Amino acid sequence: MATSSTPVNGETVKPESYTFFSVIENKAPYKIVETDIETVERARAILAKCSQSDRTSKCFAIRKETIFN
């Protein structure tokens, strides 16, 4: 999970949200290929690998997800 801390008055405050990426099949029911990817660069690499290795007409996409506490 990609998280960040914000210093406030010299103290580190826990983030109120965190963001991660998932590679999914871009057709209902949106099967998740891989999730909890920390960077978009890593997600792009996984997306390229899926597109090259899958010889069917499947379409893949990157989904950005943010979870709020």
BELQUIGI-V459839 format. One record per residue. N is the residue number from 0. OMEGA is omega in degrees with one decimal (none if undefined). Layout:
# BELQUIGI-V459839
N;OMEGA, N;OMEGA
This chain:
# BELQUIGI-V459839
0;176.4, 1;178.6, 2;174.9, 3;178.3, 4;178.7, 5;178.0, 6;177.3, 7;-178.6, 8;178.1, 9;179.3, 10;177.0, 11;-178.4, 12;177.4, 13;179.3, 14;179.1, 15;-179.7, 16;170.8, 17;-174.4, 18;174.6, 19;-177.3, 20;176.1, 21;170.9, 22;-175.1, 23;166.4, 24;-173.4, 25;177.0, 26;-179.4, 27;13.5, 28;173.7, 29;178.2, 30;178.9, 31;178.1, 32;176.5, 33;-178.5, 34;-179.0, 35;177.2, 36;-171.7, 37;-176.9, 38;178.6, 39;177.7, 40;178.3, 41;178.1, 42;178.0, 43;178.7, 44;178.5, 45;177.6, 46;179.6, 47;178.9, 48;178.7, 49;-178.2, 50;-179.6, 51;-174.2, 52;-178.4, 53;-176.6, 54;177.8, 55;-178.7, 56;179.7, 57;177.8, 58;-178.6, 59;-179.9, 60;174.8, 61;177.9, 62;176.4, 63;-177.7, 64;176.8, 65;178.4, 66;180.0, 67;177.6, 68;none
